Amino acid sequence: MKKILLFILFYFSLELYAWDKLVGEAKDIGIGANNSVWVIGTNSVNGGYGIYHWNGNTWNSVDGGAVRIDVDSRGNPWVVNSSGYIYQRVGGIWERRPGRARDIGIGANGSVWVIGTNSVSGGYGIYHWNGNAWNPTSGGATQVSVGNNGKPWVVNSLNHIYRR
């Protein structure tokens, strides 16, 4: 009985320290292959909510507003704002990319995927960035995330999960 009690105490003490709560609140989070962490805050601004970068101790606010975020392999965030416009932060400046989206996902290899705004069976169109434009792919989804190898995983409007 003593061993079981010690095990339970040990297990719950590990669980207690499994997560570190950080300052602030967020609606979305993205982490790049270089471990650069960015979030969409909860404060309303033009374009959605505030955008913040983790400096290792606290969140630094940057200009702009968004509702979805992910981070490329070089640590640059890509966002989708409340109007669906897509931006990539390059050299401290937001550069608008063509098209509109509802969600964005980026793999460790730099492969960028979005869920568009055009209604299709299963949700909305799925697109892959070729460096200059968005290439449409088959299927429809509402959410996207991308594996380290650049392959997208999506959830559709019926909550079904697919991977490419």
NORPESUL-V22951 format. One record per pair of residues at least 24 apart in sequence whose C-alpha atoms are under 6 Angstrom apart, sorted by the first residue. I is the first residue (numbers start at 1). J is the second residue. D is the distance in Angstrom with one decimal. If there is no record, write none. Layout:
BEGIN
i->[I/I]
j->[J/J]
d->[D/D]
END
This chain:
BEGIN
i->[30/30/30/31/32/32/32/32/33/33/36/47/47/48/48/70/72/72/73/73/103/105/105/105/106/107/107/107/107/108/109/111/122/122/123/123]
j->[69/70/71/71/71/72/73/75/73/108/75/81/82/81/82/105/106/110/108/110/143/144/145/146/146/146/147/148/150/148/150/150/156/157/156/157]
d->[5.8/4.2/5.4/5.5/4.6/5.3/5.2/5.1/4.7/4.9/5.1/5.1/5.1/5.9/5.1/5.8/5.9/5.4/5.2/5.2/5.9/5.6/4.6/5.4/5.4/4.7/5.2/4.8/4.7/4.5/5.9/5.0/5.1/5.1/5.8/5.1]
END
